[in-house]
Amino acid sequence: MPETSISMEEKEIKLADLYLAKTLWPFIRPYAFLLGLTTLLVFIVTFFELLMPILTQKAFDGFILPVGPEKGAHLFGFEIISFSSFCILFSAVVLVSFVIDFFQSLLMEYTGQTIILNLRCRLFSHMAFLPVAFYDKNSSGRLVSRVAGDIENMNEMFTNVLIFIFRDLFLMIGVLVILFSINIKLALYLTAMVPVIAISITVFSKILRKAFRTIRQKLSEINHSFSEAVTGIKIIQTTSSRDRFMEKFKFLNFEYFSASLFQIRIFSIFMPFIGFMGVLSVAIILWTGSFNVMDKSLTLGELVAFLSYMKLFFRPLRDLSETFNLLQNALASAERIINVFKQDKAKQRALVLRERIDKISHLSLDKVNFSYSEDKPVLKNISFHLPPNRSIGLVGRTGSGKSSIINLITGFYEPGSGTIAFNDIDQKSINIEDIRKRTALVMQDPVLFSGTIRENITPSGLDMDPARLEKALYDANCDFLFEKFSGLDTKIEEEGRPLSSGEKQLVCIARAFAFDPDLIIFDEATSYMDSNSEQKVHDAMKKLMKGRLSIIIAHRLSTVRDCDSILLLRDGSIREQGSHHELVELKGEYYHLLEKEKI
Amino acid sequence: MVIVDATQLIVPQIIKQAVDTLDKGSFDSDILFFQCGYILFLGLVMAVLRYGWRNLLMGSARDLENGIRDEIFNHILTLDMAYYNRTKTGDIMAHATSDINHVRMAFGFGLIAIVDTLLLGGATLGIMIWTHPSLTALAMIPMPFLVMTTRNLGKKMHTLHKTAQESFSKLTELVRESFFGIRIIKVYNFESIIMNKIEKASKDYFNKNLKRAFVNALLKPLLILFFNLSTLIILFYGGFLVMQEALTPGELVAFLQYLGILAWPVIAIGWMTNLFQRGLASLNRINTLLDSRPEVASPAHPAVLSDLSGRITFKDVSFAYGKDNPVLSDIMLAVEPGMSIGITGPPGSGKTSLVQLIPRLYNTISGKIFLDGHELESLDLNFLRQHIAFMPQESFLFSSTIRDNILMGRSVNEERLDRIIDACCLKETLEKMPEGLDTVVGERGVTLSGGQKQRIALARTLVNEKPIVILDDPVSQVDTHTAAKLIAAIHQMNAGSSFIIISHRISALASCDRIYILKNGRVDHFGSHQELIETSRFYGESFKVQQFEEEKNA
């Protein structure tokens, strides 16, 4: 199985850093002030951090091993004579730095979380408006991992990474400046190492990013395996194919393992490398510095300070490379998120010419052609008219194009050529929301959301007066809902539990009834029902269809026989069209199907 | 790692010597050269060893992760339906990803931190005490406070982490179901409602995260504060000692250097607390999952049977998914080998629940089911399921090829496969597929219609001949004509098997030897097609309706 499973994997997503930065910027901009403030606080914290060794040095040179005959230290122009007041000053610095450090950390977390919150909501609202075709192409499990996992991963970027990169860079520059002020010659030796380090960081980060891309992608595959195993558990257990699934999973898990080992290996070369650079410079400075101390061009305190500052120079460098690891990880996630943002939203058609529709009174399709992919036409030259208050039935084998017609009418997809018109207005110049607002759809697979049955029928926000709701349910012959479980307040769990498949479908139909649409579409909505329930629903449908347009897709001819007009589709074309009696008279395909349906 | 820590401790000693030499004014470039060379050598050794242990530790952490994930996957495949009804998919997925991740972090970085803290911290402390006990003791004054605060904060973090994780779980589930039902959301214009819901869930997660962040933000600065206090003490008390010449300046410098080394273990403590709290919380969750034993399991000493003839007997069987709401009550049912049984009834009457008891997807609440006279629970689970061909109501396809979906890893000769494809009316469908049997379907492949999915699922059920065949509503999504063909072919292919079919189509049931009608979890009526037309109002009416349609059609 390995070959096929590899070919089915999600593609690795790769984007240029500059492009990433440009696309992410609009999400960061509103919080630029907060980020700026945080960075400022970071600088202050860093300043205090740098102050420590200076104070230590002053303590050495001023009090412990006085250079001159007089004790005392100069600090920002102030003269501190007594050792004890120096102690108090030092303690104050420590306390203040604690307070600022705390506020900085808090502000940073707050800013990061706010950006993430905003990004998540924006991403989801963007996704909610993506065309249905996008969802047909991508599995829901993998899309979830974008909104949940990948965004979570980026959190690191806004909190730790971004700010700390600033801080570490600032710290290193600050340390360099101080080093230069202590002794230019020694500092120059140190600067010679910078290009070496810079080059190695670039090389390592490239390899790391690549490793993280593979890791994120494999992880999403693992997620997919889990969700598939959970959904298909009944089949796995009843066909005794557990071992096979386990084997496949082990293989995938091992790939993930190897990818992460590779990342570890790269990183474990990188870190000690930076560490070694640190030791190397200590040796160099100690060597040259000692000569300088001997010829009195450097005080001993200065050499000690120089050595401790050098530690400060290499620590951020090590942090920086650790953060780089996180950054590469976050950027790999950012690439995946931005890829979603790059998807165009469903087109807002003809913004200028848009006409308002308050009520759909009639509908027509004229020479409509359509295909999902270039080479395979799904609908060929479909034309029909649905006059006011009439119903139309679509019949035909599975795959004959019935559902595709619905996909076009509801605007999920756009026709390749031909026009779809509502009230004689081209669909292209109508806001699709106007049409959908007046349309109800009941699908073959009942879709219920978590929440109560009531919330599923009238979602919060569309508050409905209880008497009207009750009437809608009675009209829909769904009154059994009042007695079972906890009535309308029954909580719906995952996969619609505790309702049975048939009951789920009835709830979906009740939702359509409560919606009071102008156009109602039943897409094989009664397939899970027994004849009695189906009869009930059909009675209700007839009631509801009065004064409305309706389209009914069915595989059982009996479902559509009362429709004003019936279209028989085959291979994407209309073969026969007319009322039940006309088609029977015709003695064509419809008649044959009818004959076969009788056993 | 021990060596790395040791070498790390030697470097300040050398610097100390160098500084002390300089302080004395004596200078020997050879000694200095030797000292610098020594430092370099140690640096190289450290680098090599660090590479080694990083690789080793993190590698084994990944190895651990790999193992746990395999085990979880393996375990969830054995769990019973009752467990899945209690647990959300998102939650199980969270176990396999974020929880494992936390455990790995605790064992990878966490172990490094522990070893580093203990070795480096301990050794450093040792040297410090050896250099100057009283100075060390004074420097350690803030330490007990440090330990206490980290422990308290750690506990808080643990609970905050748990609530945040739960909130995240909810958010994930909400997003998942929204994407799943995207068509309904769009047609009914629920976009804004669902967006509000997501926003609310995100905000909740945000708030819980902020609480966690607050504790987090407190931890690091606090640790640094305690550490700085130690530095203060050393500097001033040490400075005082140097002034009194009780301590050499080199020793003081080295002391400060050691304290600098201590900084890492101290910060690591905070880090570790966080990592370990998260890791432990997650490990607990994983263990709970792994400890959950399926209620449905093979007995220790299963009855040894060579084959099954297919006699099924239900004796006073009752069943419920939860505590209340009985789904089946006192079911009596008998299937002789080779007999065909039809089951019908209104939605929610317990049809699906009833047939799911036979392959033991659930256990009964009371009453017994016998297979060939043996109690179901006395049989080996694998043996049982290998002798039953079961088709669940929802036709689920895995994202793989159609061939894989039908065979599910079982082998069958091409001739039989062709026959099955023929019987399931899949031939025409497959010819239209870009790659025939090897077309990838499911979540990331070609989108199939409900009828096509149902027929593939049916083909999957029929791969091998089994003494018992159970089909749960196998023709609900195909047109009447195809349904009739399917039913006839299924009967033909399973001539000798005991056969149970659930359907709402009287035409699919009519040929069964006996038909059961369920109502509110009880057998309302049973008998042959002819008998039931007379005795059962439900059956009679259904038949009339369907008959009437046919007559009207004629």
HADDOCK unambig.tbl for C-alpha pairs under 7 A between the chains (distance, minus, plus):
assign (segid A and resid 64 and name CA) (segid B and resid 239 and name CA) 5.21 0.50 0.50
assign (segid A and resid 64 and name CA) (segid B and resid 242 and name CA) 6.33 0.50 0.50
assign (segid A and resid 64 and name CA) (segid B and resid 243 and name CA) 5.54 0.50 0.50
assign (segid A and resid 94 and name CA) (segid B and resid 225 and name CA) 6.70 0.50 0.50
assign (segid A and resid 94 and name CA) (segid B and resid 228 and name CA) 6.53 0.50 0.50
assign (segid A and resid 98 and name CA) (segid B and resid 221 and name CA) 5.54 0.50 0.50
assign (segid A and resid 98 and name CA) (segid B and resid 222 and name CA) 6.88 0.50 0.50
assign (segid A and resid 98 and name CA) (segid B and resid 225 and name CA) 5.85 0.50 0.50
assign (segid A and resid 101 and name CA) (segid B and resid 221 and name CA) 5.67 0.50 0.50
assign (segid A and resid 102 and name CA) (segid B and resid 217 and name CA) 5.84 0.50 0.50
assign (segid A and resid 102 and name CA) (segid B and resid 218 and name CA) 5.74 0.50 0.50
assign (segid A and resid 102 and name CA) (segid B and resid 221 and name CA) 5.64 0.50 0.50
assign (segid A and resid 105 and name CA) (segid B and resid 217 and name CA) 4.86 0.50 0.50
assign (segid A and resid 106 and name CA) (segid B and resid 213 and name CA) 6.76 0.50 0.50
assign (segid A and resid 106 and name CA) (segid B and resid 214 and name CA) 6.02 0.50 0.50
assign (segid A and resid 106 and name CA) (segid B and resid 217 and name CA) 5.23 0.50 0.50
assign (segid A and resid 109 and name CA) (segid B and resid 213 and name CA) 6.06 0.50 0.50
assign (segid A and resid 110 and name CA) (segid B and resid 210 and name CA) 6.58 0.50 0.50
assign (segid A and resid 113 and name CA) (segid B and resid 206 and name CA) 6.46 0.50 0.50
assign (segid A and resid 117 and name CA) (segid B and resid 202 and name CA) 6.36 0.50 0.50
assign (segid A and resid 117 and name CA) (segid B and resid 203 and name CA) 6.98 0.50 0.50
assign (segid A and resid 117 and name CA) (segid B and resid 206 and name CA) 6.65 0.50 0.50
assign (segid A and resid 121 and name CA) (segid B and resid 199 and name CA) 6.01 0.50 0.50
assign (segid A and resid 125 and name CA) (segid B and resid 195 and name CA) 6.29 0.50 0.50
assign (segid A and resid 128 and name CA) (segid B and resid 191 and name CA) 6.38 0.50 0.50
assign (segid A and resid 132 and name CA) (segid B and resid 183 and name CA) 6.99 0.50 0.50
assign (segid A and resid 137 and name CA) (segid B and resid 444 and name CA) 6.72 0.50 0.50
assign (segid A and resid 138 and name CA) (segid B and resid 444 and name CA) 6.40 0.50 0.50
assign (segid A and resid 139 and name CA) (segid B and resid 443 and name CA) 5.16 0.50 0.50
assign (segid A and resid 139 and name CA) (segid B and resid 444 and name CA) 5.89 0.50 0.50
assign (segid A and resid 140 and name CA) (segid B and resid 176 and name CA) 6.61 0.50 0.50
assign (segid A and resid 140 and name CA) (segid B and resid 179 and name CA) 5.83 0.50 0.50
assign (segid A and resid 140 and name CA) (segid B and resid 180 and name CA) 6.18 0.50 0.50
assign (segid A and resid 141 and name CA) (segid B and resid 176 and name CA) 6.90 0.50 0.50
assign (segid A and resid 144 and name CA) (segid B and resid 172 and name CA) 6.92 0.50 0.50
assign (segid A and resid 144 and name CA) (segid B and resid 175 and name CA) 6.28 0.50 0.50
assign (segid A and resid 144 and name CA) (segid B and resid 176 and name CA) 5.69 0.50 0.50
assign (segid A and resid 148 and name CA) (segid B and resid 172 and name CA) 6.02 0.50 0.50
assign (segid A and resid 223 and name CA) (segid B and resid 93 and name CA) 6.52 0.50 0.50
assign (segid A and resid 226 and name CA) (segid B and resid 93 and name CA) 6.24 0.50 0.50
assign (segid A and resid 227 and name CA) (segid B and resid 89 and name CA) 6.64 0.50 0.50
assign (segid A and resid 227 and name CA) (segid B and resid 93 and name CA) 6.80 0.50 0.50
assign (segid A and resid 228 and name CA) (segid B and resid 398 and name CA) 6.88 0.50 0.50
assign (segid A and resid 230 and name CA) (segid B and resid 89 and name CA) 6.63 0.50 0.50
assign (segid A and resid 232 and name CA) (segid B and resid 396 and name CA) 6.34 0.50 0.50
assign (segid A and resid 233 and name CA) (segid B and resid 77 and name CA) 6.85 0.50 0.50
assign (segid A and resid 238 and name CA) (segid B and resid 385 and name CA) 5.61 0.50 0.50
assign (segid A and resid 238 and name CA) (segid B and resid 390 and name CA) 6.39 0.50 0.50
assign (segid A and resid 240 and name CA) (segid B and resid 386 and name CA) 6.62 0.50 0.50
assign (segid A and resid 241 and name CA) (segid B and resid 408 and name CA) 6.26 0.50 0.50
assign (segid A and resid 241 and name CA) (segid B and resid 409 and name CA) 6.52 0.50 0.50
assign (segid A and resid 242 and name CA) (segid B and resid 77 and name CA) 6.65 0.50 0.50
assign (segid A and resid 244 and name CA) (segid B and resid 409 and name CA) 6.50 0.50 0.50
assign (segid A and resid 246 and name CA) (segid B and resid 74 and name CA) 6.20 0.50 0.50
assign (segid A and resid 250 and name CA) (segid B and resid 70 and name CA) 6.29 0.50 0.50
assign (segid A and resid 253 and name CA) (segid B and resid 66 and name CA) 6.50 0.50 0.50
assign (segid A and resid 257 and name CA) (segid B and resid 62 and name CA) 6.57 0.50 0.50
assign (segid A and resid 257 and name CA) (segid B and resid 66 and name CA) 6.33 0.50 0.50
assign (segid A and resid 261 and name CA) (segid B and resid 59 and name CA) 6.08 0.50 0.50
assign (segid A and resid 264 and name CA) (segid B and resid 55 and name CA) 6.39 0.50 0.50
assign (segid A and resid 264 and name CA) (segid B and resid 58 and name CA) 6.89 0.50 0.50
assign (segid A and resid 265 and name CA) (segid B and resid 55 and name CA) 5.98 0.50 0.50
assign (segid A and resid 268 and name CA) (segid B and resid 51 and name CA) 4.99 0.50 0.50
assign (segid A and resid 268 and name CA) (segid B and resid 54 and name CA) 5.78 0.50 0.50
assign (segid A and resid 268 and name CA) (segid B and resid 55 and name CA) 6.19 0.50 0.50
assign (segid A and resid 269 and name CA) (segid B and resid 51 and name CA) 5.78 0.50 0.50
assign (segid A and resid 272 and name CA) (segid B and resid 47 and name CA) 4.50 0.50 0.50
assign (segid A and resid 272 and name CA) (segid B and resid 50 and name CA) 5.96 0.50 0.50
assign (segid A and resid 272 and name CA) (segid B and resid 51 and name CA) 6.15 0.50 0.50
assign (segid A and resid 273 and name CA) (segid B and resid 47 and name CA) 6.40 0.50 0.50
assign (segid A and resid 275 and name CA) (segid B and resid 47 and name CA) 6.75 0.50 0.50
assign (segid A and resid 276 and name CA) (segid B and resid 43 and name CA) 5.42 0.50 0.50
assign (segid A and resid 276 and name CA) (segid B and resid 44 and name CA) 6.29 0.50 0.50
assign (segid A and resid 276 and name CA) (segid B and resid 47 and name CA) 5.86 0.50 0.50
assign (segid A and resid 279 and name CA) (segid B and resid 39 and name CA) 6.99 0.50 0.50
assign (segid A and resid 279 and name CA) (segid B and resid 40 and name CA) 6.38 0.50 0.50
assign (segid A and resid 279 and name CA) (segid B and resid 43 and name CA) 5.46 0.50 0.50
assign (segid A and resid 280 and name CA) (segid B and resid 40 and name CA) 5.82 0.50 0.50
assign (segid A and resid 283 and name CA) (segid B and resid 36 and name CA) 4.88 0.50 0.50
assign (segid A and resid 283 and name CA) (segid B and resid 39 and name CA) 6.18 0.50 0.50
assign (segid A and resid 283 and name CA) (segid B and resid 40 and name CA) 6.36 0.50 0.50
assign (segid A and resid 287 and name CA) (segid B and resid 32 and name CA) 6.64 0.50 0.50
assign (segid A and resid 287 and name CA) (segid B and resid 33 and name CA) 6.99 0.50 0.50
assign (segid A and resid 287 and name CA) (segid B and resid 36 and name CA) 6.38 0.50 0.50
assign (segid A and resid 397 and name CA) (segid B and resid 479 and name CA) 6.94 0.50 0.50
assign (segid A and resid 398 and name CA) (segid B and resid 449 and name CA) 6.64 0.50 0.50
assign (segid A and resid 398 and name CA) (segid B and resid 451 and name CA) 6.29 0.50 0.50
assign (segid A and resid 399 and name CA) (segid B and resid 449 and name CA) 6.82 0.50 0.50
assign (segid A and resid 410 and name CA) (segid B and resid 187 and name CA) 6.98 0.50 0.50
assign (segid A and resid 436 and name CA) (segid B and resid 187 and name CA) 5.09 0.50 0.50
assign (segid A and resid 436 and name CA) (segid B and resid 188 and name CA) 6.38 0.50 0.50
assign (segid A and resid 436 and name CA) (segid B and resid 189 and name CA) 6.75 0.50 0.50
assign (segid A and resid 437 and name CA) (segid B and resid 188 and name CA) 6.33 0.50 0.50
assign (segid A and resid 437 and name CA) (segid B and resid 189 and name CA) 6.35 0.50 0.50
assign (segid A and resid 439 and name CA) (segid B and resid 187 and name CA) 6.82 0.50 0.50
assign (segid A and resid 440 and name CA) (segid B and resid 187 and name CA) 6.69 0.50 0.50
assign (segid A and resid 440 and name CA) (segid B and resid 188 and name CA) 6.54 0.50 0.50
assign (segid A and resid 441 and name CA) (segid B and resid 187 and name CA) 6.77 0.50 0.50
assign (segid A and resid 447 and name CA) (segid B and resid 181 and name CA) 5.93 0.50 0.50
assign (segid A and resid 449 and name CA) (segid B and resid 177 and name CA) 6.63 0.50 0.50
assign (segid A and resid 461 and name CA) (segid B and resid 193 and name CA) 6.83 0.50 0.50
assign (segid A and resid 494 and name CA) (segid B and resid 88 and name CA) 6.91 0.50 0.50
assign (segid A and resid 500 and name CA) (segid B and resid 347 and name CA) 6.35 0.50 0.50
assign (segid A and resid 500 and name CA) (segid B and resid 348 and name CA) 5.10 0.50 0.50
assign (segid A and resid 502 and name CA) (segid B and resid 347 and name CA) 4.91 0.50 0.50
assign (segid A and resid 503 and name CA) (segid B and resid 347 and name CA) 5.96 0.50 0.50
assign (segid A and resid 503 and name CA) (segid B and resid 348 and name CA) 6.72 0.50 0.50
assign (segid A and resid 527 and name CA) (segid B and resid 476 and name CA) 5.27 0.50 0.50
assign (segid A and resid 527 and name CA) (segid B and resid 477 and name CA) 5.84 0.50 0.50
assign (segid A and resid 528 and name CA) (segid B and resid 476 and name CA) 6.10 0.50 0.50
assign (segid A and resid 529 and name CA) (segid B and resid 347 and name CA) 6.67 0.50 0.50
assign (segid A and resid 529 and name CA) (segid B and resid 504 and name CA) 6.59 0.50 0.50
assign (segid A and resid 530 and name CA) (segid B and resid 345 and name CA) 7.00 0.50 0.50
assign (segid A and resid 530 and name CA) (segid B and resid 346 and name CA) 6.00 0.50 0.50
assign (segid A and resid 530 and name CA) (segid B and resid 504 and name CA) 4.42 0.50 0.50
assign (segid A and resid 531 and name CA) (segid B and resid 504 and name CA) 6.42 0.50 0.50
assign (segid A and resid 531 and name CA) (segid B and resid 542 and name CA) 5.15 0.50 0.50
assign (segid A and resid 532 and name CA) (segid B and resid 542 and name CA) 5.82 0.50 0.50
assign (segid A and resid 533 and name CA) (segid B and resid 346 and name CA) 6.97 0.50 0.50
assign (segid A and resid 555 and name CA) (segid B and resid 478 and name CA) 6.50 0.50 0.50
assign (segid A and resid 555 and name CA) (segid B and resid 479 and name CA) 4.38 0.50 0.50
assign (segid A and resid 555 and name CA) (segid B and resid 480 and name CA) 6.84 0.50 0.50
assign (segid A and resid 556 and name CA) (segid B and resid 479 and name CA) 5.65 0.50 0.50
assign (segid A and resid 556 and name CA) (segid B and resid 480 and name CA) 5.75 0.50 0.50
assign (segid A and resid 558 and name CA) (segid B and resid 549 and name CA) 5.87 0.50 0.50
assign (segid A and resid 593 and name CA) (segid B and resid 481 and name CA) 6.95 0.50 0.50
assign (segid A and resid 594 and name CA) (segid B and resid 553 and name CA) 6.42 0.50 0.50
assign (segid A and resid 596 and name CA) (segid B and resid 481 and name CA) 5.59 0.50 0.50
assign (segid A and resid 597 and name CA) (segid B and resid 480 and name CA) 5.36 0.50 0.50
assign (segid A and resid 597 and name CA) (segid B and resid 481 and name CA) 4.98 0.50 0.50
assign (segid A and resid 598 and name CA) (segid B and resid 550 and name CA) 6.01 0.50 0.50
